[in-house]
Structure formats: C-alpha cells, structure tokens
Amino acid sequence: MRLFEVGKKKEGYKCVQYGLFNDAEFDAESFINGFEKDWGVKLEAEIRNDDMITHVNFNIDKIQFVCSFMKAAYPDDSPIEAAKRNPFWREAEECVNNHKAFMIVSILENKCLNQIKTCSIFTQVCCSLMRMSDGICMYNADSDLIIEKNSYRSYMNIMKAAIENNDYYLPYQNWININYVREENGKIGAFTIGLNIFNKLEIELVHVEYEVEIMQKIVNKILLCLIMDNKTLESGELIKLYEDIEIITKKGKGYYLNDRETIRIFY
C-alpha cells in the first residue's frame, strides 16, 4: 500500500466564503489595485466576464483562488438568519436583507500545507474585497458567522506586522463564531461554532455566574492558544490561563451543541 502512497500529491486546506455587496456591478481592477495597496502585492489576475458572473482567478503563494461575482442576491436566507444572531452589528439584518449581489471566494487548488497560513492569506483576499465601497460584509456559512466590512478589516495591522516578521497571523474572530447565551435563571453561557474547521472540538461554557467580560476574556485566550499555538484541549486538564484564572476541561456531549461532542470549560 505504501508503494502507491509515495507519489500521491498532498493538498492543503480549501474553503469557501461569501462577500455581500450593495451594487450589482463589480470592478475587478479596483479590487486588484486595492489588494496591492493593502498588502503590497500586485495580483496577476485573469478576469473573465459572463452575462451574470465576473470571474477573477489568481495565485498567491501556491494557492489558486477563484472569486466569482454573482449579479444576484444570495440564493437563500441563511445570511439574513446569521445577521439576526449578530449582537455586535445593530443594522445587520437590514443591510444584509438589501444586498444586491454576492461574491463566492474559494480556493481551487492549494499546495500550501500550512492551514493557518492558508486561512490568513484567504483573510487577506476577503479584507481587500471589503475595502470596496459597495462591500457590506463577509459571510462564513461553515461557522454561521457574518461580519460587517470594517470589523472584518480591523485586524489588518496585526496581520501586516506578522508578515513583516516573515510570519502569519490569523484573526480567529473572522473564522470562529462565539455565541453568548443569557439563560432563564440569569446565568450566562457561551459556545463556539467553527473550531471544527481546524479539526478541534467546539468549546462550551455553561451556567456561568461571572460577568460576560470575564467569560469573553477566557474564550479569547483559549481560542488564541487553539488556533495560533495549535493546542488541543483534552478532558480533565487543569490549565492556568491568567494569574487569577484557572480552567478545568471536560469532554462530553454538548449542552448547547447537543448533536456533537464538545469540550466543556469550568472555571
């Protein structure tokens, strides 16, 4: 069996996300110029126009992208439903409901085997799409996450700083959906959607008596370790996150995500 596996080509991570736009016309050259202004890289892009679709194909660091601008609204209501659940963007539902076109951002071929690098470069492309004046938001169907354009671009400085040091930073906030829950008994909870993208179990905090700000601090610290440091949480671990905060982990059936196994966080 190994004889046949030797010549098998390895492929890197592939993904698809969507940009929503106010205008049904797309200026591909404006996107290409914007990418160069954002990241200092001139894209050698192939642009092809059909009646209802504009395709922009290009390569970045062994990753082949195809961006397909569709002169029509997104084919179902899932972005609108995701917008309703976004507590940080007050006008989300109205803005998304009125969009005129959408962009499919996808990786066609990937020879980069580093998923963090791949997702970081993917984020660069989406950031430059959201630079365009008629951009509204990015929609990640895998994590049921919708992010307003300026919020999506807010991590660019730290991404650029990493690139200047020959490294890559992935803003996990643009990939992982962190859901906060106010329970009937007055306690609070939280759970993630999207960690499965990185082959990790989702995390949950259930029946928490602390303030939301403390819980957010814990979730953000955990996600940073899981994504950027590629850590894996095992059941029964005692971990000191901060000088005054320790957590205990327990693997089991999810409470909020009761259709799967999750890592429950106690602190």
N, C-alpha and C positions, 0 to 999 in steps of 0.2 A: 504493500500500500504506500509506503514512504517513497518508493521509486516514482510514483505518479504525482506525489505532492511536491517534489523538488522544484519542478518547473512551473508550478501554479503561481500566478501573479497575485500579490496581495493588494487589496483595495482599502482605501481609507474611508472614513465616515462620510455618508451622504445625507443630506437633509433638504427639506423644502419649507419655506415660509412665504408669507404674503405681505405685500405693501398695498395699502389702500390710498386712493387719490381722488382729489376733487374735480379733476379735469380728465376728459376722455381722450386727450391728445398727449403724447409723450415725446419729449425732446431728448433723444438718446445722446446727442452731443453734449447737452447740458449736464447730463449725468456723468459722462466720461470726464469732462472738464472739472466737475465738482469732485470726483474721486481723486484727481491729481492734486487739487487744492487741499483736500482733506488729508491725503496720505503720501503725497509726493511721488506718486507712481502714475505714469501715463499708460492707460489701458490700450492694448492693441486689440480693438474690438471689431467684430463683424456684425453689421446691422442689417437686418432684413425686415421689410415691411410687407405684410399681407393686408387684406381688407380690414380685418378686425384685430390683428395682432402685430405687435412690433417685437422682434426677437433681437436680443443683444447677447452675443457669445464672446467670451474672453477667458483667458487663463491667468491665474495668479499663483505662483509658487507650486506648480504641479497640480493645481486644482482647476478643473474646467467648469466654468459657470455658464448657465443659460438663464437669462432674465426675459420673461415673456410678458409683455404688457398687453392686457386684455381690455378692449374698449367696451366694457360691460361691467355691471355690478357683480360682486362675488356671488357664486351660484346658490348659496343657501344663507340661512340666518345665523350661522354659528359665530361670525364675528360680532354681530349685534348682541347675541346672548353673552359672549365673553365681555363685551363692553359694559353690559348691565352689572357685571360682577366686579368691575374695576373700581375700588373705593378711592383711588388716588386721582381720578380724572373725572371731574363732575359732568362735563359735557360729552362724555364718551359715546353714550348711546345716540344722541342727536347727530354728532359728527360722523359716526360710522354709518348710521342709517341713511345719510345723504350722500355717501360716496358715489362717484360716477364710473370708476374703473379700478382695476387691481393688477398688481404685478406678481407673477409667480417667480420667486427667486429659488433656484435649485442648483444642485451640484450634479453635473452629468457624469464626470469621471474624476476620481481623486487618487493620486499616487502618494499623497501625504498621509502617513500612518499615525501622526500625532493628532488626536481628536481635539485637544484644546487649541492647537494652532489652527486646525481646520475651522473650528467654530469661531475663533477670533477673526480670521480672515473673512468668513461669512458675515460676521457682525460689521466689519469694515464696509463691505458692499452695501448692507442694509442702511448703515449710517449715512452713506452718500446718497442713497435713494431718498432718505428722509431729509436731506439737505434741500431738495427741490421744493419750490414754493407751493406746489399743489399737493404735496405729500400730507397725509393725515396721520397714519400710524402703521406700525408693523403688527402682523397677526401671526402667532405661532400656534397652529392647530394642535400640535403634539402636546403642548402644555396648557392649552386653553387660555393663552395669555395675549392680551392686546395692550400695546404701549404707544402712547402719544409721541409724535415725532421728536419733540425737543427733549423729552425724558429719555427716549432711546439714544439720542446723541450725547447725553450728558456725561457719559463715561469715556469720551474720546481722548481727553487729555491724559488719563492714566494709561490708555491703550498706546498712545503715541510715546509716552515715557518708557513703556516696556519695549517698544520697537527700537527706540534709540539705544537701548541696552541689549540689543540682539535677543530679545525675549518676546513672549506673547502674553497678554493679559486678556482674560475672558470675563466680561461683565455678566456674572451669573444672573443678575436681576433681569437681563434681557432674554433669559432662557428658562429660568425656573419660576413657576407661578407659586407665590407664597400666599396662601389663603388664611385669613384670620376670622375666627368664629366667636360670636357672643352667644353663650349658651343660656338656656332658660333660667338656670339657677344663679345667674350673674357672673359665673366664672367664664373664662375665655379659653380658646384653643387655637391651634394652627396646624396646617398641613401643607405639604408641597405637592406640586404636580410638575413632572419634567425631569426629575433625577434619574428616572428610568432611561432617559436619552443617553446618560453617561454610565449605564449598566450598574446603577446603585438603587437601593431600596428608598422609597419615599420616606420622609420623616414626619412624625406627628407629635404634637404636644396637646394633651387633653386635660380638661378640668383644672386649668391653671388659676391660681389665686393672685399671682403677681400682676403688676401693671403691664400694659401692652408694650411699653418701651423696653422693659427688661426682656420680654419674650422675643421682641424683634432683634435685640442685641444678641441673644443666644442663637436664634435661627441664622442670622447673618454670619456669625462666627463659624457655625457648623458648615454652612454652605461653602464658605471660603475655603475651609480645610478639605471638604469633599471634592470640590471642583479643582481649585488651583494646586492643592497639595496631593490630589488623587488619593485621599484617605478613604478607608472603608470602615464603617461602623459595624461592630459585632455585638451580639447580645451579651449583656452582663458586664459591659465596660464601665469603669468609673473614670471620668475624664475631667480634668481641671481646665476650664475654658478661660477663666479670669481669676484674679486673686481671690475674689469673693464668690465665685460661681463654679460649682461642680455639677456635672450631669451624670446620670446613670441611664444606660441604654437597654432596651428590651425588644427583641424581635418577636413578632406575632401577627395575628390577623389585625388588619387596620380597624380603627374605630370610626373615623370619618370616611376613610377609603376601605370600606368593608369587603371589597371584592378582591383584595390582594394582601400580601404580606408587607408590613412596614416596620420601621424602627421607631419605637415609642421613646420619647425623651422625658426623663423625670429630673427635676432639679429643686 
